[in-house]
Amino acid sequence: MSKHEFFVEMTCEGCSGAVTRVLNKLDDVKFDIDLPNKKVFIESDKSADDLLAVLKKTGKPVTYIGPK
Ligand SMILES: [Cu+2]
């Protein structure tokens, strides 16, 4: 499992809830959401590109920051 850090444009708990919902559909991930700093930390065997695609399903701007 590797850990990745993403920036996701989140402004409220509705936003972090949307991120939680898309990530909960995956079965091999652990994640932490830092709403004030708009960061999402994901531990997974999936590639950063795959995780980026999943996060983009929220419809929010998402940027891959790097391995954590
Ligand atoms: Cu929101």
PDB file of the backbone (N, CA, C, O) and the ligand in Angstrom, with CONECT records:
HET     CU  A 101       1
ATOM      1  N   MET A   1       0.855  -1.191   0.000  1.00  0.00           N
ATOM      2  CA  MET A   1       0.000   0.000   0.000  1.00  0.00           C
ATOM      3  C   MET A   1       0.887   1.235   0.000  1.00  0.00           C
ATOM      4  O   MET A   1       1.842   1.313   0.773  1.00  0.00           O
ATOM      5  N   SER A   2       0.587   2.181  -0.840  1.00  0.00           N
ATOM      6  CA  SER A   2       1.310   3.449  -0.748  1.00  0.00           C
ATOM      7  C   SER A   2       0.328   4.543  -0.388  1.00  0.00           C
ATOM      8  O   SER A   2      -0.883   4.418  -0.574  1.00  0.00           O
ATOM      9  N   LYS A   3       0.894   5.623   0.136  1.00  0.00           N
ATOM     10  CA  LYS A   3       0.057   6.715   0.614  1.00  0.00           C
ATOM     11  C   LYS A   3       0.215   7.898  -0.331  1.00  0.00           C
ATOM     12  O   LYS A   3       1.328   8.263  -0.710  1.00  0.00           O
ATOM     13  N   HIS A   4      -0.914   8.489  -0.703  1.00  0.00           N
ATOM     14  CA  HIS A   4      -0.919   9.604  -1.649  1.00  0.00           C
ATOM     15  C   HIS A   4      -1.638  10.799  -1.047  1.00  0.00           C
ATOM     16  O   HIS A   4      -2.562  10.662  -0.246  1.00  0.00           O
ATOM     17  N   GLU A   5      -1.188  11.961  -1.455  1.00  0.00           N
ATOM     18  CA  GLU A   5      -1.807  13.198  -0.973  1.00  0.00           C
ATOM     19  C   GLU A   5      -2.438  13.925  -2.165  1.00  0.00           C
ATOM     20  O   GLU A   5      -1.807  14.101  -3.207  1.00  0.00           O
ATOM     21  N   PHE A   6      -3.683  14.338  -1.988  1.00  0.00           N
ATOM     22  CA  PHE A   6      -4.412  15.054  -3.045  1.00  0.00           C
ATOM     23  C   PHE A   6      -4.960  16.360  -2.493  1.00  0.00           C
ATOM     24  O   PHE A   6      -5.279  16.471  -1.309  1.00  0.00           O
ATOM     25  N   PHE A   7      -5.060  17.346  -3.380  1.00  0.00           N
ATOM     26  CA  PHE A   7      -5.793  18.572  -3.083  1.00  0.00           C
ATOM     27  C   PHE A   7      -7.168  18.414  -3.721  1.00  0.00           C
ATOM     28  O   PHE A   7      -7.275  18.106  -4.908  1.00  0.00           O
ATOM     29  N   VAL A   8      -8.225  18.626  -2.926  1.00  0.00           N
ATOM     30  CA  VAL A   8      -9.588  18.587  -3.466  1.00  0.00           C
ATOM     31  C   VAL A   8     -10.289  19.863  -3.018  1.00  0.00           C
ATOM     32  O   VAL A   8     -10.287  20.200  -1.834  1.00  0.00           O
ATOM     33  N   GLU A   9     -10.885  20.564  -3.968  1.00  0.00           N
ATOM     34  CA  GLU A   9     -11.557  21.828  -3.649  1.00  0.00           C
ATOM     35  C   GLU A   9     -12.816  21.544  -2.819  1.00  0.00           C
ATOM     36  O   GLU A   9     -13.891  21.308  -3.369  1.00  0.00           O
ATOM     37  N   MET A  10     -12.665  21.570  -1.483  1.00  0.00           N
ATOM     38  CA  MET A  10     -13.782  21.291  -0.567  1.00  0.00           C
ATOM     39  C   MET A  10     -14.016  22.525   0.303  1.00  0.00           C
ATOM     40  O   MET A  10     -13.069  23.095   0.845  1.00  0.00           O
ATOM     41  N   THR A  11     -15.269  22.931   0.434  1.00  0.00           N
ATOM     42  CA  THR A  11     -15.555  24.121   1.226  1.00  0.00           C
ATOM     43  C   THR A  11     -16.457  23.836   2.414  1.00  0.00           C
ATOM     44  O   THR A  11     -16.581  24.679   3.302  1.00  0.00           O
ATOM     45  N   CYS A  12     -17.089  22.670   2.453  1.00  0.00           N
ATOM     46  CA  CYS A  12     -18.003  22.386   3.564  1.00  0.00           C
ATOM     47  C   CYS A  12     -18.102  20.886   3.758  1.00  0.00           C
ATOM     48  O   CYS A  12     -17.475  20.109   3.038  1.00  0.00           O
ATOM     49  N   GLU A  13     -18.910  20.483   4.755  1.00  0.00           N
ATOM     50  CA  GLU A  13     -19.011  19.055   5.039  1.00  0.00           C
ATOM     51  C   GLU A  13     -19.756  18.305   3.947  1.00  0.00           C
ATOM     52  O   GLU A  13     -19.626  17.087   3.826  1.00  0.00           O
ATOM     53  N   GLY A  14     -20.543  19.034   3.146  1.00  0.00           N
ATOM     54  CA  GLY A  14     -21.178  18.389   1.989  1.00  0.00           C
ATOM     55  C   GLY A  14     -20.116  17.918   1.015  1.00  0.00           C
ATOM     56  O   GLY A  14     -20.222  16.836   0.439  1.00  0.00           O
ATOM     57  N   CYS A  15     -19.084  18.745   0.834  1.00  0.00           N
ATOM     58  CA  CYS A  15     -17.974  18.404  -0.068  1.00  0.00           C
ATOM     59  C   CYS A  15     -17.195  17.202   0.473  1.00  0.00           C
ATOM     60  O   CYS A  15     -16.923  16.253  -0.263  1.00  0.00           O
ATOM     61  N   SER A  16     -16.840  17.245   1.752  1.00  0.00           N
ATOM     62  CA  SER A  16     -16.057  16.129   2.295  1.00  0.00           C
ATOM     63  C   SER A  16     -16.919  14.867   2.319  1.00  0.00           C
ATOM     64  O   SER A  16     -16.404  13.756   2.189  1.00  0.00           O
ATOM     65  N   GLY A  17     -18.229  15.042   2.487  1.00  0.00           N
ATOM     66  CA  GLY A  17     -19.135  13.893   2.432  1.00  0.00           C
ATOM     67  C   GLY A  17     -19.146  13.259   1.053  1.00  0.00           C
ATOM     68  O   GLY A  17     -19.202  12.036   0.928  1.00  0.00           O
ATOM     69  N   ALA A  18     -19.092  14.095   0.005  1.00  0.00           N
ATOM     70  CA  ALA A  18     -19.056  13.575  -1.370  1.00  0.00           C
ATOM     71  C   ALA A  18     -17.774  12.782  -1.597  1.00  0.00           C
ATOM     72  O   ALA A  18     -17.792  11.732  -2.239  1.00  0.00           O
ATOM     73  N   VAL A  19     -16.661  13.289  -1.068  1.00  0.00           N
ATOM     74  CA  VAL A  19     -15.373  12.578  -1.196  1.00  0.00           C
ATOM     75  C   VAL A  19     -15.441  11.250  -0.443  1.00  0.00           C
ATOM     76  O   VAL A  19     -14.998  10.216  -0.943  1.00  0.00           O
ATOM     77  N   THR A  20     -16.003  11.293   0.765  1.00  0.00           N
ATOM     78  CA  THR A  20     -16.144  10.057   1.555  1.00  0.00           C
ATOM     79  C   THR A  20     -16.969   9.020   0.800  1.00  0.00           C
ATOM     80  O   THR A  20     -16.632   7.836   0.793  1.00  0.00           O
ATOM     81  N   ARG A  21     -18.049   9.468   0.166  1.00  0.00           N
ATOM     82  CA  ARG A  21     -18.910   8.512  -0.553  1.00  0.00           C
ATOM     83  C   ARG A  21     -18.186   7.830  -1.699  1.00  0.00           C
ATOM     84  O   ARG A  21     -18.289   6.612  -1.848  1.00  0.00           O
ATOM     85  N   VAL A  22     -17.447   8.591  -2.525  1.00  0.00           N
ATOM     86  CA  VAL A  22     -16.771   7.939  -3.661  1.00  0.00           C
ATOM     87  C   VAL A  22     -15.658   7.005  -3.170  1.00  0.00           C
ATOM     88  O   VAL A  22     -15.425   5.947  -3.755  1.00  0.00           O
ATOM     89  N   LEU A  23     -14.973   7.405  -2.089  1.00  0.00           N
ATOM     90  CA  LEU A  23     -13.870   6.554  -1.599  1.00  0.00           C
ATOM     91  C   LEU A  23     -14.392   5.314  -0.887  1.00  0.00           C
ATOM     92  O   LEU A  23     -13.737   4.272  -0.906  1.00  0.00           O
ATOM     93  N   ASN A  24     -15.559   5.410  -0.262  1.00  0.00           N
ATOM     94  CA  ASN A  24     -16.118   4.239   0.422  1.00  0.00           C
ATOM     95  C   ASN A  24     -16.561   3.160  -0.551  1.00  0.00           C
ATOM     96  O   ASN A  24     -16.774   2.016  -0.149  1.00  0.00           O
ATOM     97  N   LYS A  25     -16.701   3.507  -1.828  1.00  0.00           N
ATOM     98  CA  LYS A  25     -17.071   2.491  -2.826  1.00  0.00           C
ATOM     99  C   LYS A  25     -15.881   1.604  -3.174  1.00  0.00           C
ATOM    100  O   LYS A  25     -16.062   0.521  -3.732  1.00  0.00           O
ATOM    101  N   LEU A  26     -14.679   2.042  -2.857  1.00  0.00           N
ATOM    102  CA  LEU A  26     -13.490   1.228  -3.086  1.00  0.00           C
ATOM    103  C   LEU A  26     -13.288   0.357  -1.851  1.00  0.00           C
ATOM    104  O   LEU A  26     -13.584   0.778  -0.733  1.00  0.00           O
ATOM    105  N   ASP A  27     -12.781  -0.867  -2.058  1.00  0.00           N
ATOM    106  CA  ASP A  27     -12.687  -1.709  -0.861  1.00  0.00           C
ATOM    107  C   ASP A  27     -11.269  -1.818  -0.305  1.00  0.00           C
ATOM    108  O   ASP A  27     -11.066  -2.412   0.754  1.00  0.00           O
ATOM    109  N   ASP A  28     -10.301  -1.261  -0.996  1.00  0.00           N
ATOM    110  CA  ASP A  28      -8.919  -1.447  -0.520  1.00  0.00           C
ATOM    111  C   ASP A  28      -8.265  -0.124  -0.154  1.00  0.00           C
ATOM    112  O   ASP A  28      -7.066   0.055  -0.368  1.00  0.00           O
ATOM    113  N   VAL A  29      -9.031   0.795   0.391  1.00  0.00           N
ATOM    114  CA  VAL A  29      -8.444   2.091   0.715  1.00  0.00           C
ATOM    115  C   VAL A  29      -8.648   2.475   2.181  1.00  0.00           C
ATOM    116  O   VAL A  29      -9.645   2.120   2.809  1.00  0.00           O
ATOM    117  N   LYS A  30      -7.675   3.207   2.695  1.00  0.00           N
ATOM    118  CA  LYS A  30      -7.839   3.904   3.972  1.00  0.00           C
ATOM    119  C   LYS A  30      -7.633   5.368   3.633  1.00  0.00           C
ATOM    120  O   LYS A  30      -6.747   5.707   2.850  1.00  0.00           O
ATOM    121  N   PHE A  31      -8.445   6.238   4.216  1.00  0.00           N
ATOM    122  CA  PHE A  31      -8.255   7.649   3.866  1.00  0.00           C
ATOM    123  C   PHE A  31      -8.561   8.581   5.031  1.00  0.00           C
ATOM    124  O   PHE A  31      -9.281   8.239   5.969  1.00  0.00           O
ATOM    125  N   ASP A  32      -7.988   9.762   4.931  1.00  0.00           N
ATOM    126  CA  ASP A  32      -8.207  10.835   5.889  1.00  0.00           C
ATOM    127  C   ASP A  32      -8.522  12.090   5.100  1.00  0.00           C
ATOM    128  O   ASP A  32      -7.882  12.367   4.086  1.00  0.00           O
ATOM    129  N   ILE A  33      -9.496  12.842   5.554  1.00  0.00           N
ATOM    130  CA  ILE A  33      -9.846  14.086   4.886  1.00  0.00           C
ATOM    131  C   ILE A  33      -9.551  15.251   5.822  1.00  0.00           C
ATOM    132  O   ILE A  33     -10.023  15.286   6.959  1.00  0.00           O
ATOM    133  N   ASP A  34      -8.769  16.199   5.331  1.00  0.00           N
ATOM    134  CA  ASP A  34      -8.455  17.416   6.074  1.00  0.00           C
ATOM    135  C   ASP A  34      -9.212  18.551   5.384  1.00  0.00           C
ATOM    136  O   ASP A  34      -8.711  19.195   4.462  1.00  0.00           O
ATOM    137  N   LEU A  35     -10.435  18.771   5.864  1.00  0.00           N
ATOM    138  CA  LEU A  35     -11.325  19.746   5.216  1.00  0.00           C
ATOM    139  C   LEU A  35     -10.764  21.175   5.232  1.00  0.00           C
ATOM    140  O   LEU A  35     -10.759  21.829   4.189  1.00  0.00           O
ATOM    141  N   PRO A  36     -10.290  21.681   6.385  1.00  0.00           N
ATOM    142  CA  PRO A  36      -9.782  23.075   6.385  1.00  0.00           C
ATOM    143  C   PRO A  36      -8.654  23.304   5.385  1.00  0.00           C
ATOM    144  O   PRO A  36      -8.551  24.377   4.789  1.00  0.00           O
ATOM    145  N   ASN A  37      -7.817  22.298   5.206  1.00  0.00           N
ATOM    146  CA  ASN A  37      -6.685  22.452   4.283  1.00  0.00           C
ATOM    147  C   ASN A  37      -6.967  21.873   2.904  1.00  0.00           C
ATOM    148  O   ASN A  37      -6.098  21.896   2.033  1.00  0.00           O
ATOM    149  N   LYS A  38      -8.183  21.351   2.697  1.00  0.00           N
ATOM    150  CA  LYS A  38      -8.607  20.806   1.401  1.00  0.00           C
ATOM    151  C   LYS A  38      -7.684  19.682   0.914  1.00  0.00           C
ATOM    152  O   LYS A  38      -7.377  19.572  -0.273  1.00  0.00           O
ATOM    153  N   LYS A  39      -7.257  18.858   1.868  1.00  0.00           N
ATOM    154  CA  LYS A  39      -6.357  17.747   1.528  1.00  0.00           C
ATOM    155  C   LYS A  39      -7.061  16.427   1.780  1.00  0.00           C
ATOM    156  O   LYS A  39      -7.863  16.287   2.704  1.00  0.00           O
ATOM    157  N   VAL A  40      -6.731  15.453   0.919  1.00  0.00           N
ATOM    158  CA  VAL A  40      -7.217  14.091   1.116  1.00  0.00           C
ATOM    159  C   VAL A  40      -6.006  13.171   1.050  1.00  0.00           C
ATOM    160  O   VAL A  40      -5.256  13.190   0.074  1.00  0.00           O
ATOM    161  N   PHE A  41      -5.819  12.369   2.087  1.00  0.00           N
ATOM    162  CA  PHE A  41      -4.712  11.411   2.156  1.00  0.00           C
ATOM    163  C   PHE A  41      -5.302  10.024   1.958  1.00  0.00           C
ATOM    164  O   PHE A  41      -6.219   9.618   2.673  1.00  0.00           O
ATOM    165  N   ILE A  42      -4.767   9.302   0.981  1.00  0.00           N
ATOM    166  CA  ILE A  42      -5.320   7.971   0.674  1.00  0.00           C
ATOM    167  C   ILE A  42      -4.211   6.936   0.675  1.00  0.00           C
ATOM    168  O   ILE A  42      -3.166   7.114   0.049  1.00  0.00           O
ATOM    169  N   GLU A  43      -4.465   5.838   1.400  1.00  0.00           N
ATOM    170  CA  GLU A  43      -3.543   4.715   1.404  1.00  0.00           C
ATOM    171  C   GLU A  43      -4.206   3.605   0.606  1.00  0.00           C
ATOM    172  O   GLU A  43      -5.304   3.163   0.943  1.00  0.00           O
ATOM    173  N   SER A  44      -3.536   3.151  -0.462  1.00  0.00           N
ATOM    174  CA  SER A  44      -4.183   2.200  -1.375  1.00  0.00           C
ATOM    175  C   SER A  44      -3.155   1.528  -2.262  1.00  0.00           C
ATOM    176  O   SER A  44      -2.039   2.020  -2.431  1.00  0.00           O
ATOM    177  N   ASP A  45      -3.551   0.378  -2.835  1.00  0.00           N
ATOM    178  CA  ASP A  45      -2.725  -0.269  -3.867  1.00  0.00           C
ATOM    179  C   ASP A  45      -3.011   0.309  -5.241  1.00  0.00           C
ATOM    180  O   ASP A  45      -2.268   0.047  -6.187  1.00  0.00           O
ATOM    181  N   LYS A  46      -4.058   1.081  -5.367  1.00  0.00           N
ATOM    182  CA  LYS A  46      -4.389   1.681  -6.666  1.00  0.00           C
ATOM    183  C   LYS A  46      -3.370   2.760  -7.017  1.00  0.00           C
ATOM    184  O   LYS A  46      -2.735   3.349  -6.142  1.00  0.00           O
ATOM    185  N   SER A  47      -3.233   3.004  -8.317  1.00  0.00           N
ATOM    186  CA  SER A  47      -2.294   4.031  -8.758  1.00  0.00           C
ATOM    187  C   SER A  47      -2.855   5.421  -8.444  1.00  0.00           C
ATOM    188  O   SER A  47      -4.057   5.593  -8.243  1.00  0.00           O
ATOM    189  N   ALA A  48      -1.965   6.393  -8.407  1.00  0.00           N
ATOM    190  CA  ALA A  48      -2.383   7.777  -8.182  1.00  0.00           C
ATOM    191  C   ALA A  48      -3.369   8.216  -9.263  1.00  0.00           C
ATOM    192  O   ALA A  48      -4.322   8.941  -8.978  1.00  0.00           O
ATOM    193  N   ASP A  49      -3.141   7.775 -10.511  1.00  0.00           N
ATOM    194  CA  ASP A  49      -4.049   8.132 -11.610  1.00  0.00           C
ATOM    195  C   ASP A  49      -5.455   7.571 -11.381  1.00  0.00           C
ATOM    196  O   ASP A  49      -6.452   8.255 -11.609  1.00  0.00           O
ATOM    197  N   ASP A  50      -5.518   6.324 -10.932  1.00  0.00           N
ATOM    198  CA  ASP A  50      -6.827   5.710 -10.661  1.00  0.00           C
ATOM    199  C   ASP A  50      -7.542   6.448  -9.544  1.00  0.00           C
ATOM    200  O   ASP A  50      -8.746   6.693  -9.617  1.00  0.00           O
ATOM    201  N   LEU A  51      -6.788   6.801  -8.504  1.00  0.00           N
ATOM    202  CA  LEU A  51      -7.396   7.504  -7.370  1.00  0.00           C
ATOM    203  C   LEU A  51      -7.858   8.897  -7.780  1.00  0.00           C
ATOM    204  O   LEU A  51      -8.896   9.385  -7.332  1.00  0.00           O
ATOM    205  N   LEU A  52      -7.064   9.523  -8.641  1.00  0.00           N
ATOM    206  CA  LEU A  52      -7.435  10.849  -9.152  1.00  0.00           C
ATOM    207  C   LEU A  52      -8.767  10.761  -9.908  1.00  0.00           C
ATOM    208  O   LEU A  52      -9.639  11.615  -9.752  1.00  0.00           O
ATOM    209  N   ALA A  53      -8.906   9.715 -10.726  1.00  0.00           N
ATOM    210  CA  ALA A  53     -10.142   9.529 -11.497  1.00  0.00           C
ATOM    211  C   ALA A  53     -11.332   9.324 -10.558  1.00  0.00           C
ATOM    212  O   ALA A  53     -12.423   9.834 -10.815  1.00  0.00           O
ATOM    213  N   VAL A  54     -11.122   8.581  -9.476  1.00  0.00           N
ATOM    214  CA  VAL A  54     -12.199   8.354  -8.507  1.00  0.00           C
ATOM    215  C   VAL A  54     -12.590   9.673  -7.838  1.00  0.00           C
ATOM    216  O   VAL A  54     -13.775   9.980  -7.708  1.00  0.00           O
ATOM    217  N   LEU A  55     -11.591  10.448  -7.414  1.00  0.00           N
ATOM    218  CA  LEU A  55     -11.883  11.725  -6.739  1.00  0.00           C
ATOM    219  C   LEU A  55     -12.600  12.690  -7.677  1.00  0.00           C
ATOM    220  O   LEU A  55     -13.426  13.490  -7.236  1.00  0.00           O
ATOM    221  N   LYS A  56     -12.285  12.617  -8.972  1.00  0.00           N
ATOM    222  CA  LYS A  56     -12.915  13.533  -9.936  1.00  0.00           C
ATOM    223  C   LYS A  56     -14.398  13.245 -10.115  1.00  0.00           C
ATOM    224  O   LYS A  56     -15.137  14.091 -10.618  1.00  0.00           O
ATOM    225  N   LYS A  57     -14.843  12.048  -9.705  1.00  0.00           N
ATOM    226  CA  LYS A  57     -16.280  11.735  -9.769  1.00  0.00           C
ATOM    227  C   LYS A  57     -17.094  12.656  -8.872  1.00  0.00           C
ATOM    228  O   LYS A  57     -18.307  12.769  -9.046  1.00  0.00           O
ATOM    229  N   THR A  58     -16.443  13.317  -7.911  1.00  0.00           N
ATOM    230  CA  THR A  58     -17.158  14.275  -7.066  1.00  0.00           C
ATOM    231  C   THR A  58     -17.524  15.528  -7.855  1.00  0.00           C
ATOM    232  O   THR A  58     -18.364  16.311  -7.412  1.00  0.00           O
ATOM    233  N   GLY A  59     -16.902  15.729  -9.021  1.00  0.00           N
ATOM    234  CA  GLY A  59     -17.144  16.932  -9.811  1.00  0.00           C
ATOM    235  C   GLY A  59     -16.337  18.128  -9.328  1.00  0.00           C
ATOM    236  O   GLY A  59     -16.481  19.234  -9.849  1.00  0.00           O
ATOM    237  N   LYS A  60     -15.489  17.903  -8.332  1.00  0.00           N
ATOM    238  CA  LYS A  60     -14.690  19.007  -7.786  1.00  0.00           C
ATOM    239  C   LYS A  60     -13.297  19.025  -8.412  1.00  0.00           C
ATOM    240  O   LYS A  60     -12.792  17.988  -8.839  1.00  0.00           O
ATOM    241  N   PRO A  61     -12.678  20.207  -8.464  1.00  0.00           N
ATOM    242  CA  PRO A  61     -11.295  20.258  -8.943  1.00  0.00           C
ATOM    243  C   PRO A  61     -10.389  19.449  -8.004  1.00  0.00           C
ATOM    244  O   PRO A  61     -10.428  19.608  -6.784  1.00  0.00           O
ATOM    245  N   VAL A  62      -9.578  18.582  -8.607  1.00  0.00           N
ATOM    246  CA  VAL A  62      -8.694  17.701  -7.842  1.00  0.00           C
ATOM    247  C   VAL A  62      -7.283  17.774  -8.422  1.00  0.00           C
ATOM    248  O   VAL A  62      -7.110  17.763  -9.641  1.00  0.00           O
ATOM    249  N   THR A  63      -6.288  17.848  -7.562  1.00  0.00           N
ATOM    250  CA  THR A  63      -4.898  17.843  -7.995  1.00  0.00           C
ATOM    251  C   THR A  63      -4.132  16.817  -7.185  1.00  0.00           C
ATOM    252  O   THR A  63      -4.321  16.702  -5.974  1.00  0.00           O
ATOM    253  N   TYR A  64      -3.275  16.075  -7.852  1.00  0.00           N
ATOM    254  CA  TYR A  64      -2.410  15.130  -7.147  1.00  0.00           C
ATOM    255  C   TYR A  64      -1.209  15.901  -6.613  1.00  0.00           C
ATOM    256  O   TYR A  64      -0.489  16.541  -7.380  1.00  0.00           O
ATOM    257  N   ILE A  65      -0.993  15.844  -5.315  1.00  0.00           N
ATOM    258  CA  ILE A  65       0.155  16.553  -4.734  1.00  0.00           C
ATOM    259  C   ILE A  65       1.402  15.673  -4.777  1.00  0.00           C
ATOM    260  O   ILE A  65       2.478  16.128  -5.165  1.00  0.00           O
ATOM    261  N   GLY A  66       1.251  14.415  -4.377  1.00  0.00           N
ATOM    262  CA  GLY A  66       2.395  13.514  -4.449  1.00  0.00           C
ATOM    263  C   GLY A  66       2.308  12.404  -3.433  1.00  0.00           C
ATOM    264  O   GLY A  66       1.353  12.329  -2.660  1.00  0.00           O
ATOM    265  N   PRO A  67       3.315  11.534  -3.434  1.00  0.00           N
ATOM    266  CA  PRO A  67       3.350  10.461  -2.447  1.00  0.00           C
ATOM    267  C   PRO A  67       3.548  11.060  -1.061  1.00  0.00           C
ATOM    268  O   PRO A  67       4.190  12.099  -0.906  1.00  0.00           O
ATOM    269  N   LYS A  68       2.996  10.399  -0.066  1.00  0.00           N
ATOM    270  CA  LYS A  68       3.048  10.969   1.270  1.00  0.00           C
ATOM    271  C   LYS A  68       3.992  10.121   2.118  1.00  0.00           C
ATOM    272  O   LYS A  68       4.196  10.416   3.296  1.00  0.00           O
TER     273      LYS A  68
HETATM  274 CU    CU A 101     -19.311  21.868   0.108  1.00  0.00          CU2+
END
